[in-house]
Amino acid sequence: MRAVVMDRAVVETGAMVAAGALVGTDKVVKSGELWAGVPARKLRDLTEAEAAFIEKSAAQYVDFGIWHKCQGKTLSRFPP
């Protein structure tokens, strides 16, 4: 939330940027890393549980987006 990734910066799949972080120009946040701060820097590697959470939460965002697009109508994917 409110993180900023500057031009030419790269956040690889499986990386995490903390809320409010500022990832500077030309920086690369590699898969499995947690970056935070202003300017952002690597704090540590993600644990296996945190890496798994990224996958799960991304799928949930997709589901919520579909639900919202359908204006909350009951879908077979979303039982009442």
C-alpha positions as CSV (number, residue, x, y, z in Angstrom):
1,M,0.0,0.0,0.0
2,R,1.4,3.3,-1.2
3,A,4.7,1.7,-2.2
4,V,6.5,3.5,-5.0
5,V,8.6,1.7,-7.7
6,M,10.6,4.1,-9.8
7,D,11.3,4.0,-13.5
8,R,13.5,1.1,-14.6
9,A,13.3,-0.6,-11.2
10,V,12.3,-4.3,-11.3
11,V,10.3,-6.3,-8.7
12,E,10.7,-10.0,-9.6
13,T,7.9,-12.5,-9.2
14,G,7.9,-13.8,-5.6
15,A,9.5,-10.7,-4.2
16,M,7.8,-8.5,-1.5
17,V,8.0,-4.7,-1.2
18,A,6.7,-3.3,2.1
19,A,4.0,-0.7,2.4
20,G,5.3,2.8,2.0
21,A,8.6,1.7,0.5
22,L,10.4,3.6,-2.3
23,V,12.3,1.3,-4.7
24,G,14.8,3.5,-6.5
25,T,15.5,3.8,-10.2
26,D,17.4,0.8,-11.6
27,K,17.1,-1.3,-8.4
28,V,16.2,-5.0,-8.7
29,V,14.2,-6.7,-6.0
30,K,14.9,-10.3,-6.5
31,S,12.5,-13.2,-6.0
32,G,12.4,-14.3,-2.4
33,E,13.5,-10.9,-1.0
34,L,11.8,-8.4,1.3
35,W,12.6,-4.8,0.7
36,A,11.4,-1.8,2.9
37,G,12.2,1.8,3.7
38,V,12.8,5.1,2.0
39,P,14.9,4.5,0.1
40,A,14.1,0.8,0.0
41,R,16.8,-1.7,0.8
42,K,16.8,-5.5,1.3
43,L,15.9,-6.4,4.8
44,R,16.0,-10.1,4.5
45,D,15.1,-13.2,2.6
46,L,11.4,-14.3,2.8
47,T,10.6,-17.4,4.8
48,E,9.0,-20.3,3.1
49,A,5.7,-19.5,4.8
50,E,5.9,-15.9,3.6
51,A,6.7,-16.9,0.0
52,A,3.7,-19.3,0.1
53,F,1.5,-16.5,1.4
54,I,2.3,-14.4,-1.7
55,E,0.9,-17.0,-4.0
56,K,-2.2,-17.5,-1.9
57,S,-3.0,-13.8,-1.4
58,A,-2.5,-13.1,-5.2
59,A,-5.1,-15.8,-6.0
60,Q,-7.5,-14.3,-3.4
61,Y,-7.2,-10.9,-5.0
62,V,-8.1,-12.4,-8.4
63,D,-11.2,-14.1,-6.8
64,F,-12.3,-10.9,-5.1
65,G,-11.9,-9.0,-8.4
66,I,-14.1,-11.5,-10.2
67,W,-16.6,-11.3,-7.3
68,H,-16.6,-7.5,-7.5
69,K,-17.0,-7.4,-11.2
70,C,-20.0,-9.6,-11.0
71,Q,-21.4,-7.2,-8.3
72,G,-21.5,-9.8,-5.6
73,K,-23.8,-12.2,-7.5
74,T,-23.4,-15.8,-6.3
75,L,-21.1,-17.8,-8.6
76,S,-20.4,-21.5,-8.5
77,R,-16.9,-20.5,-7.5
78,F,-18.2,-18.5,-4.5
79,P,-20.9,-20.4,-2.7
80,P,-23.2,-18.3,-0.5
